[in-house]
Amino acid sequence: MNNKQIIEYNYDVAVVGAGHAGCEASLAAARLGYKTVVFTVSIDSIAMMPCNPNIGGTSKGHLVREIDALGGEIGINIDKTFIQSKMLNSSKGPAVHSLRAQADKKNYSAEMRKTLENTDNLHIRQAEVTKILTEDNIVKGVVTSSGTIYYAKAVILCTGVYLKAKCIYGDVSSNTGPNGLSAANSLSQSLIDNGIEIRRFKTGTPARIDKRTIDFSVMQEQKGDEDITPFSFTNKPSDIEREQISCWLTYTNETTHEIIKENIDRSPLFAGIIEGTGPRYCPSIEDKVMRFADKERHQIFIEPEGEYTNEMYIGGMSTSLPEDVQYNMYRSIKGLENAHIVRNGYAIEYDCINPQQLKLSLEFKNISGLFGAGQINGSSGYEEAAAQGIVAGINAVKYIENKEPLIIDRSEGYIGVLIDDLVTKGTNEPYRMMTSRAEYRLLLRQDNADYRLTPIGHEVGLISEERYNKFLKKMETINAEIERVRKVYVEANEETNAVLKYCNTTTINTGTSLSELIKRPELNYQKTAPLDKERVALEREVTEQVENMIKYEGYIDRQKRQVEQYKKLESKRIPDNIDYFKVGSLRKEAIQKLDSIRPSSIGQASRISGVSPADISVLLVYLKGK
Amino acid sequence: MHNTETITALCTSFGNAGIHIIRISGDKAFYVIGKIFKKGKSQKTFDVNKYDSHTIHYGYIFDGNKCIDEVMVSIYKAPNSYTKEDVIEINCHGGSFVARNIIMLITKFDVRMAEPGEFSKRAFLNGRIDLSQAEAIMDVIKSQNDYALKSSVGHLRGDIKTSIEGIRENILNEMAFIEASLDDPEHYELKDYGNILYEKIMPEIGKLEKLSKSYKEGRIISEGINTVIIGKPNVGKSSFLNYLLNENKAIVTDIPGTTRDIIEYSINIGNMCLNLIDTAGIHKTEDYIEKIGIEKTLESINKAQLIICIFDMSREFDEEDEYVLSQIKGRNSIVLLNKSDKKCNIDLNRLKDNNIDYIAFSTKTGEGFDLFTDKLENMFYSDIIDVENEIFITNVRHAEAINNAVQSLKLVIDNILNKMPEDLLIIDMMDAYNSLGEITGDTVGEQLIDKIFAEFCMGK
């Protein structure tokens, strides 16, 4: 007898992929008490950073803070493993201050793996998932390449770039994921069989160069901040102090551009070998040179991959040109004349889904209990992936519990903007978060992510009582200080005017309130300390918010009013079973769009391209009549 | 949708009806009427709370200290109104001029123009209209929205569209640059951008203000200039009128005027239209009936946009002429010396001493008519508008949108001067961009993101 025995397991939640989305998703589900299994093609690739060696950056930093505020892991993990930290845009308005940290890649991955391994209810399994099991449009589990069945009440797809992955440079291509990791070649078909629409996207990465072959003396050093801000609200700056490592700035030049132009016909992108759509935010260097022909030079950032290695990441020069061209191109750059390439730059193509097939909960509309998070949904970036991961993890649990899903709206967080954009508007390129995508960004600051989302994280169950009480206390302190400052009256006298003169601002003839003075461009909370006798020393995370709330009060109030208008439309729910063909008076295009996207509220419907204000009026009237 | 916003619109058809009704609906309706309406002859401040619903009140609409019209105001308190919201209806005098002025005044108080069919829509949404009417109303909303779209896009003169689109594009370019530098600070430097932005925004404000001014001009073009002809009896008022009628294929009308005067004739002269108001001649009299007529004339003179003042050149200047002359002091007027074909007996120095320009005119030979037309054009179009080549705004909604855009851009300027960070300036720039989009019919979409990527090389 040689009967193959089919092995079966039972889980609550199965997470396919252990990248940045998969880690957050599986941690959230397991921490909420549900038996969870997370699959990875290689145990060594958990939370791997196959591209840039940093976390955060403009608007992405906001996402990290928000994930942390909800009770996610990414912020804590980068705080453990960063080697340089910088607040971008610090000279600009508070809405666009963005935190970015260089990571030690190996350490980042190892620490996250440790966290996963030590989380109760969570099993890691190295295996390729080849099939989704469904029954009457309800997900039942997954099957691995060995034929083992993992039954699960909810399944979260976090496949990253691995679905039918293909790495390409010049005329060389291989059907693998990053770093030669095996691709998942079967799962796409299973998704198609389940009625899911698949599309092909592409992204790319630059070469890595041996540090010993780089001449840093001709480059500009890029140091980290002296006063660092932690990503996680659970850390104080003093908790994470460490020696920082520098990045370096150099530039492309005319020779570089010549080399690229001469060889452009050998680029798989321009030769048409690559079919997938690439991101506009991170174009390859060949794309930059061809599209912005009048630019004389492009900035190149040389960033360490970590403390464990000599490999340096060549930021700004992602490429899929042939190897010989890559050598010539990199070596034409000041400081890289003798560069030794450790890994080639390459483009990678992969299957992903049209995210308009998802609900705002990230559950597939046509398959109950199946969720998607990360690059499979058409996004790009570690932070974007992690943000969707935690939401999908929470909502898988909500699904099992038969509860209303967690939906963060556009006025509550960048996470909400990200998911609403993907699900409602769709995307034709790998979607990157940008501050310009957030309408209410003055309210969605990185400094107040906890104010916005920690109560939600607490309600969900990912924020401990201890952390929540600390948070409440912080909010109390902030509010009390704002109240106090509002009442402080500053006399017009010599002493006051001496302070004002020192700060290069106009003196006063009559007394005024302290908050009016803080609003002046030359002044801030800190600088007015001598005018505020009662003030006690408070933590920076407190004073920062006090200052923002006072200084930008007018704008903040305006945005709050805009949000009120927005919320009114969001709260007008559209029933799941609405038949748009029966509404009447809707334009054909609108019927099609509404029927395929099936928005959950009037607000969401109004953001669908092709649905006009007239159609929205018709819908409102129709719903009222129901 | 803006269901809580207060809205206003003319409820009677635009045109020269004898009376117009303007409706205001929403939370602010009572507040607004309190601001613009003075009750009774004594012009007392009006507080709606003191009066019952469904009452009607006599008084005047004021724009600051300026009286716009004598009106009747009806109060409907929620929910006992058409829309089930607080509603005010103003009955004002006919002619679109007064009505538009009142509507423009109302919209200064954070009240916006109603969408076509919006009162009915609110009535329905607030449960005022029963279900059987729903279908019909949806069709109305739809067709009216289509119409609104057409009138905002299709009916827009091509050059207005081009001009507004140009201004929008300039605002978009600035926003795209700022956003690019916010999203990619390592590649795009914003340092001291405030000064540059100031220089870029100021001309756009100038262009918009010019368009806004052209609204007044445009209104003159579309509605005509209310004109009175004065002079003592027998100086040739009738022959001048007949001359205009014969020469200009006038449309003789009996359109009720804006002031309960009768506009007898609407005459196109050059690019303009004169609405001629019939008046009695001015002269000294003891006759009671005649006195009433003359008083009425003087009232008309006060309300007219143009006074054409006629003297007989062949006769000497007398006391009555003197009196007529005194009526035009400080007013928009053209002095015609009729009968230039006869011997001049008038003392021209009298006019010159008073700095009065005159045109010698003959209804017999037509002498002076060209001068008259030129003078007219100079007066009403000044340097602001060249009807053939310049663009002008005639639609009240467009004028409102332009004014909003100007307000937003002025806030941008204020905040540049206050050294506010650039990311906050975007909020007002976006408002201006959206206001102008209401005119061109463009809704907000992905233009900003697309522009950023089209113009700037982003990311590592």
Interface residues (C-beta under 8 A of the other chain):
Chain A: N52 T58 S59 L88 N89 S91 K92 G93 P94 A95 V96 P279 R280 Y281 C282 P283 K288 R291 F292 K295 H298 Q299 F301 G315 G316 S318 K425 R432 M434 T435 S436 R437 R441 L442 P521 Y552 Y555 R558 Q559 Q565 K568 L569 G584 S585 I602 S609 S612 P613 A614 I616 S617 V618 L620 V621 Y622 K624 G625
Chain B: M1 H2 N3 T4 E115 K121 F124 L125 G127 L131 A134 E135 I137 M138 D139 I141 K142 N145 D146 L149 E179 L182 D183 D184 P185 E186 H187 L190 K191 N418 K419 M420 P421 E422 D423 L424 I427 T443 G445 E446 L448 I449 I452 F453 C457 M458 G459 K460
